[in-house]
Amino acid sequence: MDTQDKTRTALITGSGRNIGRAIALELASSGCNIILNGSSDRVACESVAVEVVATGVEVLIAMGDIGVREEALAIAASGIKQFGSIDILVNNAAIRPSFDLLKDDEADFQRVMNINFQAAWWLSRQCLPGMIENSWGRVINFTGMNAQQGYRGKSAVSISKHASWALTKSIAKEYASHGITANIISPGTIVGDEESVEKYDTLLQQNPTGRLGEPSDIARMVSYLASDNAGFVNGQLMQVNGGVVV
């Protein structure tokens, strides 16, 4: 872990499994205290918490629906109360429902926006004051290959992910003078903990590396962006896809 006077604390939304779990374990192995979050599956978060504690750092499970403003604010507040500040904010949780642009219900559209974008905005506003006070902070958001290019049948997902990219750039410009960076990651096809590679056979054949991504591929990028080594990397979209999109 980078040399510092204070043990840093990371909040990772949607950290009960897959990419979120891998990020939590990677940052814990770097010496960060971890705030785990899930919307309903506490058992999954408790399982990750056991792994996190085994690395020698502290952990807090902050359950809640980040798509509900009051719950998102409460998640951040609980972490700040226990650790003093949230130094690394990783807005990982997202949903990707399919519905037609002309036929979707406005409530469904707003739900996607709330989880995929508004939550990042709410949580950033909660965490940034502590980052400013400490003259150090990292905000790491997520977009996606298809979201960048435009999803057929998933317009709300594309819109929400483009909004997250705009938020990332705004934070990067506004708060860099306080030692805070903001970057966004665009994962390629990532095979989840309980998924079969065969499901993605066509995409596997299209990948120049000859393999699909694993949660650890994304976790290592997050760890880099969260480190002091990435202090001059700011406002960037980091493609982690094996070369499918270049």
C-alpha positions in Angstrom: 0.0 0.0 0.0 1.1 3.6 -0.6 2.9 5.3 2.3 0.5 7.4 4.3 -0.4 8.6 7.8 -4.0 7.4 7.7 -5.4 4.0 6.7 -7.7 4.8 3.7 -11.2 3.6 3.5 -13.0 2.4 0.4 -16.7 2.2 -0.3 -17.6 -0.3 -3.1 -21.3 -0.4 -4.1 -22.6 -3.8 -5.1 -19.7 -5.6 -3.5 -21.4 -9.0 -2.5 -20.2 -10.8 -5.6 -18.4 -10.7 -8.9 -16.6 -7.5 -9.8 -17.6 -5.7 -6.6 -16.3 -8.6 -4.5 -13.0 -8.7 -6.4 -12.5 -5.0 -6.0 -13.2 -5.2 -2.2 -10.6 -8.0 -1.8 -8.0 -6.2 -4.0 -8.3 -3.0 -2.1 -8.3 -4.8 1.3 -5.1 -6.6 0.2 -3.6 -3.1 -0.4 -4.4 -2.1 3.2 -7.7 -0.2 2.8 -10.5 -0.5 5.2 -13.6 -1.7 3.3 -17.3 -0.7 3.3 -19.3 -3.4 1.7 -22.7 -2.7 0.2 -25.5 -4.8 -1.2 -29.2 -4.1 -1.7 -30.7 -7.4 -0.3 -28.2 -10.3 -0.1 -26.5 -9.7 3.3 -25.3 -13.3 3.4 -23.1 -12.6 0.3 -21.7 -9.4 1.9 -21.0 -11.3 5.1 -19.1 -13.9 3.2 -17.0 -11.2 1.6 -16.5 -9.5 4.9 -14.9 -12.7 6.3 -12.4 -12.6 3.4 -11.7 -8.9 3.9 -11.0 -9.3 7.7 -8.6 -12.1 6.9 -6.4 -9.6 5.1 -6.0 -7.6 8.4 -8.1 -4.6 7.7 -11.5 -3.4 9.1 -14.8 -3.9 7.4 -18.3 -2.4 7.6 -21.4 -3.9 5.9 -23.7 -1.1 4.9 -26.8 -2.6 3.3 -29.1 -0.5 1.4 -30.6 0.3 -2.0 -28.4 2.9 -3.6 -31.2 3.7 -6.1 -33.1 5.4 -3.2 -31.6 8.7 -2.2 -32.2 8.4 1.5 -30.6 4.9 1.6 -27.6 5.9 -0.5 -26.9 8.9 1.9 -27.3 6.6 4.9 -24.8 4.1 3.4 -22.2 6.8 3.1 -23.0 8.4 6.4 -22.5 5.0 8.2 -19.1 4.6 6.6 -18.0 8.2 7.5 -19.2 7.7 11.1 -17.2 4.6 11.6 -14.0 5.5 9.7 -14.0 9.3 9.7 -14.1 9.7 5.9 -14.5 7.7 2.7 -11.3 8.2 0.7 -12.0 5.9 -2.2 -15.5 5.7 -3.7 -16.2 3.0 -6.2 -19.6 3.3 -7.9 -19.8 -0.3 -9.1 -23.5 -1.3 -8.8 -25.6 -1.1 -11.9 -28.7 -2.7 -13.5 -29.2 -3.3 -17.3 -32.8 -4.0 -18.0 -34.1 -4.2 -21.6 -37.1 -2.2 -22.8 -38.0 -0.3 -25.9 -37.3 3.5 -26.0 -40.9 4.2 -27.1 -42.6 1.7 -24.8 -40.7 1.9 -21.6 -42.4 3.1 -18.4 -41.0 6.4 -17.0 -40.7 4.8 -13.6 -38.5 2.0 -15.1 -36.4 4.5 -16.8 -35.9 6.5 -13.6 -35.0 3.4 -11.7 -32.1 2.8 -14.1 -31.0 6.4 -13.8 -31.2 6.3 -10.0 -29.0 3.2 -9.6 -26.6 3.7 -12.5 -26.1 7.5 -12.3 -27.9 9.3 -9.5 -26.4 7.0 -6.8 -22.9 8.0 -8.0 -23.9 11.7 -7.8 -25.4 11.3 -4.4 -22.5 9.3 -3.0 -19.9 11.6 -4.5 -21.5 14.6 -2.9 -21.4 12.8 0.5 -17.8 11.7 0.2 -16.1 14.7 -1.5 -16.1 17.0 1.6 -14.0 14.5 3.5 -11.7 14.0 0.6 -11.3 17.8 0.3 -10.5 18.0 4.0 -7.8 15.3 3.7 -6.5 16.7 0.4 -6.7 13.2 -1.1 -9.5 11.2 -2.7 -10.5 8.9 -5.5 -13.8 8.6 -7.3 -14.0 5.6 -9.7 -17.1 5.1 -11.8 -18.2 2.6 -14.5 -19.5 2.7 -18.0 -19.4 -0.2 -20.6 -18.5 -1.0 -24.2 -22.1 -1.4 -25.3 -23.2 1.6 -23.3 -20.6 3.8 -25.0 -21.7 2.6 -28.5 -25.4 2.6 -27.8 -27.5 -0.3 -26.6 -30.3 -1.6 -28.8 -33.2 -2.0 -26.4 -31.3 -0.6 -23.5 -31.5 3.1 -24.1 -31.8 3.9 -20.4 -28.6 2.1 -19.6 -26.7 4.0 -22.3 -28.1 7.3 -21.1 -27.2 6.6 -17.5 -23.7 5.5 -18.3 -23.0 8.5 -20.4 -24.2 10.6 -17.5 -21.7 8.9 -15.3 -19.0 9.7 -17.7 -20.0 13.4 -17.6 -20.0 13.3 -13.8 -16.5 11.8 -13.8 -15.2 14.5 -16.0 -16.8 17.2 -13.9 -15.4 15.9 -10.7 -12.0 15.5 -12.3 -11.9 19.2 -13.4 -13.5 20.7 -10.2 -11.5 18.9 -7.5 -8.1 17.9 -8.9 -6.6 20.9 -7.0 -7.6 19.1 -3.8 -5.7 16.0 -4.5 -8.8 14.2 -5.8 -9.0 12.3 -9.1 -12.0 10.9 -10.8 -11.8 8.2 -13.5 -14.2 5.8 -15.2 -13.7 2.2 -16.2 -15.3 0.5 -19.2 -15.1 -3.3 -18.7 -15.2 -5.7 -21.6 -17.1 -9.0 -21.2 -16.5 -10.2 -17.7 -17.4 -13.8 -16.7 -19.0 -13.7 -13.2 -18.1 -16.0 -10.3 -21.0 -18.4 -11.2 -21.2 -18.1 -14.9 -20.1 -20.4 -17.7 -17.6 -19.3 -20.3 -19.5 -21.3 -23.0 -22.3 -18.7 -22.6 -20.0 -16.2 -24.2 -18.4 -18.4 -26.9 -19.1 -15.9 -29.7 -17.6 -13.0 -27.8 -14.6 -15.1 -26.8 -13.9 -15.7 -30.5 -14.0 -11.9 -31.1 -11.5 -11.0 -28.4 -7.9 -10.5 -29.6 -6.5 -11.9 -26.4 -8.2 -15.2 -26.9 -9.9 -15.0 -23.5 -12.7 -13.2 -21.7 -12.3 -10.9 -18.7 -12.4 -11.9 -15.1 -13.4 -9.8 -12.1 -9.8 -9.6 -11.0 -8.9 -7.8 -14.3 -11.2 -4.9 -13.3 -10.2 -5.1 -9.6 -6.5 -4.5 -10.5 -7.4 -1.5 -12.6 -9.4 -0.1 -9.7 -6.5 -0.7 -7.4 -4.2 1.2 -9.7 -6.5 4.2 -10.0 -7.0 4.2 -6.3 -3.2 4.3 -5.6 -0.8 7.3 -5.3 0.9 5.9 -8.5 -2.2 7.1 -10.4 -2.2 10.6 -9.0 -1.7 12.2 -12.4 -4.4 10.0 -14.1 -7.5 12.1 -13.9 -10.7 12.4 -15.9 -9.9 9.3 -18.0 -11.9 6.5 -19.5 -10.0 3.3 -18.9 -10.9 0.5 -21.4 -10.3 -3.0 -19.9 -11.6 -5.2 -22.6 -8.7 -7.1 -24.2 -8.7 -5.0 -27.3 -12.3 -5.5 -28.5 -12.8 -1.7 -28.4 -9.7 0.4 -29.1 
